[in-house]
Amino acid sequence: MPIDEAVRLIEEHLGKELSPLDGTLQISSPDGRTFRTELRLGYETPGITFFLRNQDDQPFDSLKLDVSTPASGSVVTVVRREVRLSASDGPDGASLLAQLEDLHGEPSETKVSPGTNSWLWATDMDYSAIPFVGGGPEPRYACVLGLPDNGRYSYEAPFLTEGPNNCGATFGVSHRTSATTVTLNFRLTDYKLVDQDREAANSQVDEKLSATAVPSDMKL
């Protein structure tokens, strides 16, 4: 989805504006050529401080978006949402899973630990659902390990997209409880878009880094 449309829809849903996140990409070649540009990295809900998230128990609703480079159209690659509710207002894990299964079917992967349940719905590179990988004493994963943990561009080789059980997109949800709160985390990642963005942007960067150097005009 184009970033402008996504931001509009999310701001309407949350009833507040998102803050843009910008950064500088700088890459240097071994022979001294440098490519530098400003990039829009994404958007986030303003006012969600480290203290609020980690050292407080007040409710909040936080959302972050990662954005691809203009080389692939500045589209949304990752959506993260974290919602904290009072324990009396938040759903229990079984109720949340029942709602999610009504929407998305059986998850591809489940994990259970004290106080936390998490579920992953995954698709293959054609965006077809990956069925439940099963339980057991040994961990089983719907996707290969080592996929990127965000959707922002980095100058790296595109990751392998033809391996077994590789994922085109995932939707992960976790439910964490404490004595006073329930915290829900949602994350939608389009790995296929992330990979396509790397390939498209890498090509443009390589072209800049391989261009003939223009003499500088410093007064020496």
Secondary structure, 3 states (H helix, E strand, C coil): CEHHHHHHHHHHHHCCCCEEEEEEEEEECCCCCEEEEEEEEEEECCCCCHHHHHCCCCCEEEEEEEECCHHHCCEEEEEEEEEEEECCCCCCHHHHHHHHHHHHCCCCEEEEECCEEEEEEEECCCCCECCCCCCCCCCCCCCCCCCCCCCCCCCCCCCCCCCCCCCCEEEEEEEEECCCEEEEEEEEEEHHHHHHHHHHHHHHHHHHHHCCCCCCCCCC
